[in-house]
Amino acid sequence: MSYLFTSESVSEGHPDKVADQISDALVDNFLAWDPQSKIACETLVTTGQVVLAGEVKCNTYIDVQTIAREVIARIGYTKSEYMFEAHSCGVLSAIHEQSADINQGVDKKKKEEQGAGDQGMMFGYATNETANYMPLALDLAHNLLLQLAAIRREGKQMKYLRPDAKSQVTLEYDDNNKPVRIDAIVISTQHDDFAEEKAMQERITKDVKTVLIPRILKSYPQYKHLFNEEIKYHINPTGKFVIGGPHGDTGLTGRKIIVDTYGGKGAHGGGAFSGKDPSKVDRSAAYATRHIAKNMVAAGVCDEVLVQVSYAIGVAEPMGLYVNTYGTSKVEMTDGEIAKILSEIFDMRPYFIEERLKLRQPMYSECAAYGHMGRVPETVTKTFKSVDGKSKTMKVELFTWEKLDYVAKVKKAFKIK
């Protein structure tokens, strides 16, 4: 029997994502000047106020106020009527030194013995239902908001758009677990005030259908067959969304972990990513398991897979590696046998994850909105400025865990031609 599955996404202007982006901008700036920094930075944003808190071990000092304001301005909170504006909001910092008790479990004389920065379990997932090996509902939800943000920045259409927005996509799957059509789309976007609420609702609904959706079909033609006249649209279903962003809801780092990962497909261990350096396995091991899962599916080992790894704080060797291919395996092995081979291909000790995926680069700001997974690996040039006026320009590799650089090794290990 067919069934429905739903995923959601949120825009860069959503208050929780504002917090994530500030936290990851701090991580990038610390790593740019001291690649061995240990960082755990949390951000709270509310009406006219940003609060930074956390623990850092670093040999440099950064201007956290300026960095936070730059992020907020880049997102688009630049008008006083938003009640949260980049240049006028207060920024309070309560960042302090990392606990020596935690640090002694992480830093070891031999780098390869580096312990995990915390206990916990992390999951990676991949499926062949999209070209980027991501769940389709989430991929669509992200793309809707990416295009909506592009329209807002261009300023030529839908000129009333404000930064905060959410999307939700419901797909119908057939008996073979294949997506066949979009059942429903929800778009809630913050907007300027209108003289009449009814006219506002009609205008936004029309623009979503005639401006946003055609851009999706043009930019992502592979999804065209999923769209039809029977899709149920819910556009700003409350009727009005003028008050939004941190003024409408308080935002906190790490509250959108399902949006950050797989939209509810697979599983999640509960740990957030943003604000953490890669010694925190919540972040690095989640990237490593995605890397494994994606290369497995791309190599033809299976059509869909969930990979779990777990750690004890201060211990380098993981507690274990778990694999679930959901009955889609193409090799004559049990999932346990597959997991054993994978543990021989991929060294899951924290130091080796950092080295394999080059995680001690200032590469995290780009992750903090529209998902950490399913993105396109690329190399960019970034410039960072220090408080004493110095600047550093460097090339940075982004989304290294999305590379299909282990497909050949996986095929060889599983004897796939």
PECOR-V403721 format. One record per helix or strand of 3 or more residues. SS is the DSSP state (H for helix, E for strand). FROM is the first residue (numbers start at 1). LEN is the number of residues. If there is no record, write none. Layout:
SS;FROM;LEN, SS;FROM;LEN
//
This chain:
E;3;8, H;15;19, E;38;9, E;49;9, H;64;12, H;80;3, E;90;8, H;100;7, H;111;3, E;120;8, H;136;19, E;161;13, E;179;13, H;197;23, H;221;6, E;232;4, H;245;4, H;257;4, H;281;19, E;304;8, E;320;5, H;335;11, H;350;8, H;365;3, E;378;8, E;391;8, H;400;3, H;407;7
//
